[in-house]
C-alpha cells in the first residue's frame, strides 16, 4: 500500500488527557439574570439562555432551577442538583455549533462517532480528525484495513492509518464521510481536525467559537 504523511498537532499531545466517557454530568450552582452557572463534567461555565456550551444547551433558567438539553435529552436541574446524561444525540439536522473556551483557551466538546460518545478537542493544526488506536478499538473502527501512512507528532514520526468515518456528530450537527487518522499515541479524546472543521465557516469572538455548516 502507498504511504501518506498526515500531520497531527503536537500541542494537543502534550496536554493532560481528560477521560472519555459515555455519560456527561451537569449540575447547577447558581444563576445570574438569563445565565445559569453550570458545572459541566467538573468545569464551571456561565451559560446564557439559548446558548450551547460543551454540548449542553440552556433552555431556560430561574433563580432555583435550570432546564438544559444534552444530547437531545432535556433535564430540569434544581439548584445544587446534578444530572448524568448518556451520549445519545439528536437526529442531526442542525447547522450551527457554538463552543466556549476553557481556562487554557481550548475548545472541548462531546460528539458521536460510530454511535458512541467521545470527548473532542478542536485542533486547527490537525489535518484530519485524529484518535488513538485504543479509542478506535473502543469505537469499533477497523482502522487496520485503512491506508497506512506516517504521522508527525511531538515525539517524532509514528506509523498511522487513514480511514473514512461514515459520520461525525456534534450536538445536532452531522458531517458525513470525514477522514480520520488513527495513531499509536495515548489520547483519551479525539482531535477535531480540519477534515471536519473545513466543512464549516468558523468565527471566534473572545472565548466563543461558532461553526456554521457550509452547503
FISE-131073 format. One record per residue (C-alpha): residue number from 1; residue in three letters; x, y, z. Coordinates in nm, 3 decimals. Each point is the difference from the previous one (the first is absolute). Example, Ala and Ser with C-alpha at 12.3 -4.5 7.8 and 13.67 -1.06 7.14 Angstrom:
# residues 2
nuro_marnu_u_v_w
1_ALA_1.230_-0.450_0.780;
2_SER_0.137_0.344_-0.066;
//
This chain:
# residues 215
nuro_marnu_u_v_w
1_UNK_0.000_0.000_0.000;
2_UNK_0.107_0.359_-0.052;
3_UNK_0.121_0.199_0.298;
4_UNK_-0.133_0.346_0.073;
5_UNK_0.122_0.268_0.238;
6_UNK_-0.269_0.141_0.229;
7_UNK_0.068_0.277_0.251;
8_UNK_-0.140_-0.021_0.352;
9_UNK_0.044_0.303_0.223;
10_UNK_0.268_-0.060_0.261;
11_UNK_-0.145_0.262_0.234;
12_UNK_-0.304_-0.214_0.071;
13_UNK_0.217_-0.304_0.073;
14_UNK_0.177_0.193_0.278;
15_UNK_-0.324_0.077_0.182;
16_UNK_-0.127_-0.194_0.297;
17_UNK_-0.265_-0.248_-0.114;
18_UNK_-0.359_0.028_0.108;
19_UNK_-0.171_-0.334_0.041;
20_UNK_-0.250_-0.085_-0.270;
21_UNK_-0.328_-0.135_0.124;
22_UNK_-0.340_-0.099_-0.131;
23_UNK_-0.180_0.235_0.239;
24_UNK_0.023_0.369_0.077;
25_UNK_-0.068_0.158_0.338;
26_UNK_-0.161_0.343_0.036;
27_UNK_-0.088_0.184_0.321;
28_UNK_-0.135_0.346_0.084;
29_UNK_0.189_0.211_0.252;
30_UNK_-0.185_0.330_-0.046;
31_UNK_-0.153_0.251_-0.242;
32_UNK_0.061_0.356_-0.114;
33_UNK_-0.275_0.160_-0.206;
34_UNK_-0.049_-0.209_-0.314;
35_UNK_0.314_-0.201_0.073;
36_UNK_0.032_-0.320_0.196;
37_UNK_0.318_-0.088_0.184;
38_UNK_0.048_-0.362_-0.105;
39_UNK_0.271_-0.249_0.085;
40_UNK_0.053_-0.216_-0.309;
41_UNK_0.215_-0.308_0.049;
42_UNK_0.158_0.174_0.300;
43_UNK_0.069_0.332_-0.178;
44_UNK_-0.197_0.315_0.102;
45_UNK_-0.169_0.181_-0.290;
46_UNK_-0.226_0.307_-0.024;
47_UNK_-0.255_-0.093_-0.268;
48_UNK_-0.247_0.248_-0.148;
49_UNK_-0.355_-0.105_-0.086;
50_UNK_-0.005_-0.148_-0.349;
51_UNK_0.376_-0.060_-0.006;
52_UNK_0.178_-0.333_-0.020;
53_UNK_0.323_-0.067_0.191;
54_UNK_0.178_-0.336_-0.020;
55_UNK_-0.314_-0.155_-0.147;
56_UNK_-0.226_0.138_0.276;
57_UNK_-0.274_0.240_-0.116;
58_UNK_-0.172_0.223_0.254;
59_UNK_-0.372_0.013_-0.077;
60_UNK_-0.110_0.224_0.288;
61_UNK_0.110_0.097_0.348;
62_UNK_-0.165_0.133_0.314;
63_UNK_0.147_0.074_0.338;
64_UNK_-0.019_-0.357_0.125;
65_UNK_0.000_-0.220_-0.307;
66_UNK_0.119_-0.030_-0.358;
67_UNK_-0.126_-0.204_-0.293;
68_UNK_0.281_-0.133_-0.217;
69_UNK_0.018_-0.214_-0.312;
70_UNK_0.286_-0.247_-0.035;
71_UNK_0.025_-0.242_-0.294;
72_UNK_-0.362_0.070_-0.091;
73_UNK_-0.120_-0.075_0.352;
74_UNK_-0.152_0.269_0.224;
75_UNK_0.059_0.004_0.373;
76_UNK_-0.110_0.235_0.277;
77_UNK_0.279_0.082_0.245;
78_UNK_-0.085_0.126_0.345;
79_UNK_0.251_0.232_0.164;
80_UNK_0.278_-0.227_0.119;
81_UNK_-0.143_-0.296_-0.192;
82_UNK_0.185_-0.212_-0.253;
83_UNK_-0.097_-0.200_-0.309;
84_UNK_0.188_-0.269_-0.189;
85_UNK_-0.094_-0.026_-0.368;
86_UNK_0.098_-0.272_-0.244;
87_UNK_0.180_0.078_-0.325;
88_UNK_-0.294_-0.062_-0.232;
89_UNK_-0.047_0.311_-0.216;
90_UNK_-0.296_0.138_-0.189;
91_UNK_-0.088_-0.062_-0.368;
92_UNK_0.279_0.218_-0.135;
93_UNK_-0.186_0.256_-0.209;
94_UNK_0.173_0.303_0.151;
95_UNK_0.241_0.239_-0.169;
96_UNK_0.174_0.191_0.282;
97_UNK_0.241_-0.099_0.277;
98_UNK_0.088_0.250_0.274;
99_UNK_0.291_-0.080_0.232;
100_UNK_0.157_0.184_0.293;
101_UNK_0.369_-0.003_0.084;
102_UNK_0.127_-0.146_0.325;
103_UNK_0.243_0.182_0.226;
104_UNK_0.291_-0.097_-0.225;
105_UNK_-0.172_0.126_-0.315;
106_UNK_-0.082_-0.347_-0.135;
107_UNK_-0.338_-0.097_-0.146;
108_UNK_-0.135_-0.331_0.124;
109_UNK_-0.326_-0.166_-0.100;
110_UNK_-0.168_-0.336_-0.006;
111_UNK_-0.093_-0.181_-0.319;
112_UNK_-0.114_-0.328_-0.149;
113_UNK_0.216_-0.230_-0.213;
114_UNK_-0.127_-0.345_-0.099;
115_UNK_-0.296_0.050_0.232;
116_UNK_0.219_0.050_0.307;
117_UNK_0.072_0.309_0.206;
118_UNK_0.347_0.153_-0.016;
119_UNK_0.165_0.305_0.149;
120_UNK_0.149_0.227_-0.265;
121_UNK_0.256_0.278_-0.011;
122_UNK_-0.016_0.252_-0.284;
123_UNK_0.342_0.006_-0.168;
124_UNK_0.049_0.212_-0.312;
125_UNK_0.357_-0.132_-0.021;
126_UNK_-0.113_-0.358_-0.063;
127_UNK_-0.051_-0.099_-0.363;
128_UNK_-0.272_-0.253_0.081;
129_UNK_-0.215_-0.109_0.286;
130_UNK_0.254_-0.199_0.203;
131_UNK_-0.022_-0.260_0.274;
132_UNK_0.206_-0.264_0.176;
133_UNK_-0.010_-0.364_-0.094;
134_UNK_-0.160_-0.087_0.332;
135_UNK_-0.278_0.254_-0.062;
136_UNK_-0.051_-0.136_-0.353;
137_UNK_-0.027_-0.351_0.147;
138_UNK_-0.262_0.126_0.250;
139_UNK_-0.198_0.157_-0.284;
140_UNK_0.019_-0.316_-0.212;
141_UNK_0.193_0.164_-0.284;
142_UNK_0.181_-0.251_-0.225;
143_UNK_0.298_0.230_-0.043;
144_UNK_0.243_-0.280_-0.089;
145_UNK_-0.192_-0.032_-0.328;
146_UNK_0.071_0.365_-0.075;
147_UNK_0.281_0.171_-0.189;
148_UNK_0.332_-0.026_0.183;
149_UNK_0.211_0.309_0.038;
150_UNK_0.223_0.206_0.229;
151_UNK_-0.103_0.281_0.235;
152_UNK_0.211_0.270_0.160;
153_UNK_-0.047_0.032_0.376;
154_UNK_0.181_0.181_0.281;
155_UNK_0.211_-0.312_0.044;
156_UNK_0.088_-0.041_-0.366;
157_UNK_-0.152_-0.206_-0.279;
158_UNK_-0.227_-0.296_0.075;
159_UNK_-0.180_-0.253_-0.218;
160_UNK_-0.364_0.087_-0.052;
161_UNK_-0.314_-0.105_-0.184;
162_UNK_-0.235_0.218_-0.200;
163_UNK_-0.365_-0.104_-0.001;
164_UNK_-0.331_0.160_-0.105;
165_UNK_-0.258_0.058_0.273;
166_UNK_-0.355_-0.040_-0.124;
167_UNK_-0.119_0.288_0.219;
168_UNK_0.117_0.227_0.281;
169_UNK_-0.268_0.167_0.212;
170_UNK_0.040_0.295_0.237;
171_UNK_-0.318_0.113_0.171;
172_UNK_-0.271_-0.017_-0.266;
173_UNK_0.243_0.048_-0.292;
174_UNK_0.118_-0.295_-0.210;
175_UNK_0.284_-0.001_-0.255;
176_UNK_0.032_-0.305_-0.226;
177_UNK_0.305_-0.171_-0.153;
178_UNK_0.264_0.154_0.227;
179_UNK_0.366_-0.102_-0.036;
180_UNK_0.162_-0.123_0.322;
181_UNK_0.351_-0.093_0.104;
182_UNK_0.064_-0.270_0.260;
183_UNK_0.335_0.020_0.179;
184_UNK_0.175_-0.212_0.269;
185_UNK_0.010_0.295_0.240;
186_UNK_-0.187_-0.003_0.336;
187_UNK_-0.291_0.246_-0.021;
188_UNK_-0.322_-0.021_0.200;
189_UNK_-0.170_0.239_-0.242;
190_UNK_-0.042_0.051_-0.374;
191_UNK_0.160_0.290_-0.186;
192_UNK_-0.265_0.182_-0.202;
193_UNK_0.224_0.088_-0.292;
194_UNK_-0.039_0.169_-0.337;
195_UNK_-0.171_-0.288_-0.181;
196_UNK_-0.296_0.098_0.220;
197_UNK_0.063_0.370_0.060;
198_UNK_0.034_0.100_-0.368;
199_UNK_-0.363_-0.101_-0.049;
200_UNK_-0.090_0.309_0.203;
201_UNK_0.042_0.374_-0.001;
202_UNK_0.186_0.072_0.322;
203_UNK_-0.027_0.318_0.205;
204_UNK_0.162_0.068_0.334;
205_UNK_-0.107_0.285_0.224;
206_UNK_0.189_0.021_0.327;
207_UNK_-0.055_-0.338_0.167;
208_UNK_-0.275_-0.120_-0.233;
209_UNK_0.055_-0.204_-0.318;
210_UNK_-0.293_-0.028_-0.243;
211_UNK_-0.004_-0.258_-0.281;
212_UNK_-0.263_0.043_-0.272;
213_UNK_-0.037_-0.290_-0.242;
214_UNK_0.086_0.069_-0.364;
215_UNK_-0.229_-0.110_-0.285;
//
